[in-house]
């Protein structure tokens, strides 16, 4: 099966992720109302795991804003762990990982952002996810939790989410889908969660597709759990962006002075529905779509340094 338009080259795709992409494309053809659980899509996940997560966390140059460390329900600030070394008047900043390591040793959970930047195969997979939506730019997060310490309480996401479980076991409780909104989405009370519609246990190789607005709460059942969460972020121009576009047009053709307020509002509403405005919005949307595809390709190239290969491959006599 060939990758969709805008996807990264197939040579970068990991075979395990190709299996997930195929399931996802089929689901997007007829999206579920709430969620779909596919057990055992990947027999033995090897493209990412606890060892890979530990390597990334051990990188001293990883900045604190890539991480969220949670212990007993409290977020632990990692800015306190920043240090630097002076070399020829330059500050070389790094993070002392003893704070992170100490809390993890006590059972903390950690969330690592930006895996598409760190892993080319994951970035290639995300290009396929992006292509399944009108205008999207996915984000990949690694969730590592230990029993009794979850990174999040009851909540729902503001975009569709695809989950690949990699290690340990985690129970998901899912609730009836709620209307889309930007406020009151986190730390939901049992009453705010609504009616439970499903409960499942995620095991290594399982995949879960959860629609926007479906509240859920998770519980680690084993000593630890690791999964990747792909936030399928909608990048369609927001209402704020569209209003700003309309205001720019309105500034060039305002209502006459002293026009009654309802008539001013009516003129502005007509502008929003005008063919000229809709045409400009369509052009900007297509430009944004192309920009996001180009940025995904830029991420693929940004972590590649090959100029030294001709030296690295030499064998000294």
Secondary structure by P-SEA (a helix, b strand, c coil): ccccccccccccccaaaaaaaaaaaaaaaccccccccccccccccccccaaaaaaaaacccccccccccccccbbbbccccbbbbbccccccccccaaaaaaaaaabbbbbbcccccccaaaaaaaaaaaaaccbbbbbbbbbbbcccccccccccccbbbbbbbccbbbbbbbcccccccccccccccccccccccbbbbbcccbbbbbcccccccccccccbbbbbbbccccccccaaaaaaaaaaaaaaccccccccaaaaaaaaaaaaacaaaaaaaaaaaaaaaaaaaaaaaaaaacccccccccccccccc
